[in-house]
Amino acid sequence: MYNLSYFLGAFGYALMMLTLLQVNTVFLLSTQLALDISVLSLFYGLYYGVISRDFAEVCTDKMAAQIGYYVPQGMPMRRLDPTVCSICTNQLDTDCTEKVHKLNCQHSFHDCCIRGWCIVGKKDICPYCKEKVNLKKTFTNPWDKPHILYGNVLDLVRYMVAWQPLILGVVHLLNTSLGLK
């Protein structure tokens, strides 16, 4: 869902820019139709992006509550096997093709697991010990930056939608108190 919303948002933005440059006439599309399609896909992409990130945040909260390994005998205590990824509970194979990330707290995770935890789940802490994760050190690939930026844009849209009634109420109150129409 996240990739679909990312594609819809990027497609809508690109189509809007191409329409503003009148490239739509090459494909025999009217300007009105091209703008309608671009605005619809842009806003549907942002909407479903916000919804999927909120759902992913709920899922990561549930996962964080369930993470932990308990010993069957004696006093229950949490311990982590260093050869197991605590997100997916699969073995960390060093000879496997999948990259393994080791955080500052010395916990290791699969690349796709910690990437999903940090980027999609909006968590910048270790899922096991809750220590802060340095995202710039963890994701050094420049191709990871757009995903982080898109996540920040989705957060901005969420805050704008959440705060819009309050902002409109304050503006309306100011207009009426100052006698403006």
C-alpha positions as CSV (number, residue, x, y, z in Angstrom):
1,M,0.0,0.0,0.0
2,Y,2.9,2.3,0.9
3,N,4.5,1.8,-2.5
4,L,1.2,2.3,-4.3
5,S,0.6,5.6,-2.5
6,Y,4.1,6.6,-3.3
7,F,3.6,5.9,-7.0
8,L,0.2,7.6,-7.1
9,G,1.7,10.8,-5.5
10,A,4.7,10.8,-7.8
11,F,2.6,10.2,-10.8
12,G,0.1,13.0,-9.9
13,Y,3.0,15.4,-9.3
14,A,4.7,14.5,-12.6
15,L,1.5,14.7,-14.6
16,M,0.7,18.1,-13.1
17,M,4.2,19.4,-14.0
18,L,3.9,18.0,-17.5
19,T,0.4,19.6,-17.9
20,L,1.7,23.0,-16.8
21,L,4.4,22.6,-19.5
22,Q,1.6,21.7,-22.0
23,V,3.0,18.2,-22.7
24,N,-0.5,16.9,-22.4
25,T,-1.3,18.2,-25.9
26,V,1.1,15.7,-27.4
27,F,-1.1,12.9,-26.1
28,L,-4.3,14.7,-27.2
29,L,-5.5,15.2,-23.6
30,S,-7.4,18.3,-22.7
31,T,-5.7,20.5,-20.0
32,Q,-8.8,20.2,-17.8
33,L,-8.8,16.3,-17.9
34,A,-5.0,16.1,-17.4
35,L,-5.2,18.5,-14.4
36,D,-8.2,16.5,-12.9
37,I,-6.3,13.2,-13.2
38,S,-3.1,14.7,-11.8
39,V,-4.8,16.4,-8.8
40,L,-6.9,13.3,-8.0
41,S,-3.9,10.9,-8.2
42,L,-1.8,13.3,-6.1
43,F,-4.3,13.6,-3.4
44,Y,-5.3,10.0,-3.4
45,G,-1.6,9.1,-3.1
46,L,-1.2,11.4,-0.2
47,Y,-4.4,10.2,1.5
48,Y,-3.6,6.5,1.2
49,G,0.0,7.3,2.2
50,V,-1.2,8.9,5.4
51,I,-3.6,6.0,6.1
52,S,-1.1,3.3,5.5
53,R,1.6,5.0,7.6
54,D,-0.9,5.3,10.5
55,F,-1.8,1.7,10.1
56,A,1.9,0.8,10.0
57,E,2.4,2.8,13.2
58,V,-0.3,0.9,15.0
59,C,1.2,-2.4,13.8
60,T,4.7,-1.4,14.9
61,D,3.3,-0.4,18.3
62,K,1.7,-3.9,18.6
63,M,4.9,-5.5,17.5
64,A,7.0,-3.5,20.0
65,A,4.7,-4.7,22.8
66,Q,5.1,-8.3,21.8
67,I,8.9,-8.3,21.2
68,G,10.9,-10.2,23.8
69,Y,12.0,-13.7,24.4
70,Y,11.2,-15.4,27.7
71,V,12.9,-18.4,29.4
72,P,10.7,-21.3,30.3
73,Q,12.1,-21.9,33.7
74,G,12.7,-19.5,36.6
75,M,11.9,-15.9,36.8
76,P,10.6,-14.5,33.4
77,M,13.1,-12.2,31.9
78,R,13.7,-10.7,28.5
79,R,16.7,-11.9,26.5
80,L,17.6,-11.6,22.9
81,D,19.5,-14.3,21.0
82,P,22.2,-12.4,19.1
83,T,21.7,-14.7,16.1
84,V,18.0,-13.7,15.7
85,C,16.4,-10.6,14.3
86,S,14.0,-9.4,16.9
87,I,11.6,-7.9,14.4
88,C,10.9,-11.0,12.2
89,T,12.4,-13.6,14.6
90,N,14.3,-15.3,11.7
91,Q,18.0,-16.2,11.9
92,L,20.6,-13.6,11.0
93,D,22.7,-15.4,8.4
94,T,26.0,-13.6,7.8
95,D,26.7,-15.7,4.7
96,C,23.2,-14.8,3.2
97,T,22.8,-12.2,0.5
98,E,20.6,-10.0,2.8
99,K,22.5,-7.3,4.5
100,V,22.5,-7.2,8.3
101,H,22.5,-3.9,10.2
102,K,24.1,-3.6,13.6
103,L,22.9,-0.6,15.6
104,N,24.8,1.4,18.2
105,C,23.2,-0.7,20.9
106,Q,24.9,-3.8,19.3
107,H,21.5,-5.3,18.3
108,S,21.4,-6.7,14.7
109,F,18.6,-6.8,12.3
110,H,17.9,-7.7,8.7
111,D,18.1,-4.8,6.3
112,C,14.4,-5.0,5.2
113,C,13.2,-5.4,8.8
114,I,15.0,-2.3,10.2
115,R,14.2,-0.3,7.1
116,G,10.5,-1.1,7.5
117,W,10.7,-0.3,11.2
118,C,12.4,3.0,10.7
119,I,10.9,4.4,7.5
120,V,7.4,2.9,7.3
121,G,6.7,2.5,11.0
122,K,8.1,5.9,11.8
123,K,10.2,4.5,14.6
124,D,13.7,5.9,15.1
125,I,14.5,3.7,18.1
126,C,15.8,0.1,18.5
127,P,12.8,-2.2,18.6
128,Y,14.3,-4.2,21.4
129,C,16.0,-1.8,23.8
130,K,14.4,1.5,22.7
131,E,17.8,3.2,22.1
132,K,17.8,6.0,19.5
133,V,18.8,4.9,16.0
134,N,20.9,7.2,13.9
135,L,19.0,7.1,10.6
136,K,21.7,8.9,8.6
137,K,24.3,6.3,9.7
138,T,22.0,3.4,9.1
139,F,20.7,4.5,5.7
140,T,23.7,5.8,3.8
141,N,22.3,5.0,0.4
142,P,21.1,8.2,-1.4
143,W,18.1,6.3,-2.8
144,D,16.7,5.9,0.7
145,K,16.4,9.6,1.2
146,P,13.2,10.1,-0.9
147,H,11.4,7.5,1.2
148,I,12.3,9.4,4.4
149,L,11.3,12.7,2.7
150,Y,8.0,11.2,1.5
151,G,7.3,10.1,5.1
152,N,8.0,13.6,6.3
153,V,5.6,15.0,3.7
154,L,2.9,12.5,4.8
155,D,3.4,13.6,8.4
156,L,3.0,17.3,7.3
157,V,-0.2,16.4,5.5
158,R,-1.5,14.6,8.5
159,Y,-0.8,17.6,10.8
160,M,-2.4,20.0,8.4
161,V,-5.5,17.9,8.2
162,A,-5.6,17.5,12.0
163,W,-5.0,21.1,12.8
164,Q,-7.1,22.6,10.0
165,P,-10.4,23.0,12.0
166,L,-8.5,24.7,14.8
167,I,-6.7,27.1,12.5
168,L,-9.9,27.9,10.6
169,G,-11.7,28.5,13.9
170,V,-9.0,30.9,15.1
171,V,-9.0,32.8,11.8
172,H,-12.8,33.0,11.9
173,L,-12.6,34.2,15.5
174,L,-10.0,36.9,14.5
175,N,-12.1,38.0,11.5
176,T,-15.2,38.4,13.6
177,S,-13.5,40.1,16.5
178,L,-11.8,42.6,14.2
179,G,-15.0,43.2,12.2
180,L,-13.5,41.9,8.9
181,K,-15.6,40.1,6.3
